Amino acid sequence: MSMLFEPIKFRDIEIRNRAWVAPMCQYSATEGVPNDWHLVHLGQFATGGAGLVLSEATAVVPEGRISPADTGLYNDEQVAAWRRITDFLRAQGATPGVQLAHAGRKASANAPWNGDDAVPEAAGGWPTVSSTDRAFGELAAPRALRTEEVAALPADFAAAARRADEAGFDVIELHFAHGYLVHQFCSPLANDRADEYGGDFEGRTRLALEIAEAVRAVWPAGKPLFARLSATDWVEGGWTGDDSVRLAELLAERGVDLIDASSGGIEPGVSIPVGPGFQVPYARRIRQEGKVSTGAVGMITSPEQAEEIVASGSADAVLLARELLRNPHWPLHAADRLRADSPWPKQYERAAR
């Protein structure tokens, strides 16, 4: 028996296996609206046998997009476009999920192939906001949000969660990682505030907890809520594994069902000891000490490696990105290697015999 291909249930939603698709930005939307590219990009993973297919970081407000070409869930046109995609994913047996995000001071950036620098307002960019007025690397300096503006952000996430339900998503992942807005508040490296959203751990994590509460209040009770954390900043004086365990416990108390344990992103040029499964220890620690389900991500490539992560109790699921870009049918190949029941699409069954 393969643990990787055992179904897993969160609330009322059963996901067919533990091989999941990590969110991957595509920089291919127009005015926040996903299109045929997103249908094919995400659809290939569903036909390839993945359990949960998470869409890219999807902004809750226009100014929360990482780039002008990012997707959103802040208007009805976007809801209708996403519904076409979620209907297809579900028809292939996959569970559709969306990552809700606000990029903060890392917003209004060019697509990586156009330089990854700031987009000027004259070219379709916009002024950015953050926990601080300090810039991220060479990007434009943001404006520090006023206290009342910070207090209004949970309502923006809640409104996007309502639209996510209308769009047919069964899982929401809150993006609290990779140096984007909520991570900017959590990390002492990007939070120099003197109000109730700054200072000590309680102040810096207040926004994350308020967003989780607001989303959980409007997201259907039978649908799971996940959160992605950067488990460490990899910088002395920054966010730590201890902080992540503590925040994970608090998020679980507020109805978060799984922590997707990633890392880094708060500062440019940080040396990270990248290697196969380099973030798995954080998923394991949060799962064991935080008493909450976790997903492991980061250079997970082989079926045997993924199986060991789940079977050993290091995480409840694995999330793949680059490996799935190289091989969108990775789950089908992995099931064959692990001698598990393959999640073949019905259209493939005759050819597979």
Secondary structure, DSSP 8 states (H G I E B T S, - for coil): --STTS-EEETTEEES-SEEE--------BTTB--HHHHHHHHHHHHTT-SEEEEEEEESSGGG-SSTT--B-SSHHHHHHHHHHHHHHHHTT-EEEEEEE--GGG-SB--GGGTSSB--GGGT----EESSS--STTS---EE--HHHHHHHHHHHHHHHHHHHHTT-SEEEEEE-TTSHHHHHH-TTT----STTSSSHHHHTHHHHHHHHHHHHHS-TTS-EEEEEES--SSTTS--HHHHHHHHHHHHHTT--EEEEE---SSTT------TTTTHHHHHHHHHHH-SEEEEESS---HHHHHHHHHTTS-SEEEESHHHHH-TTHHHHHHHHTT------GGGHHHH-
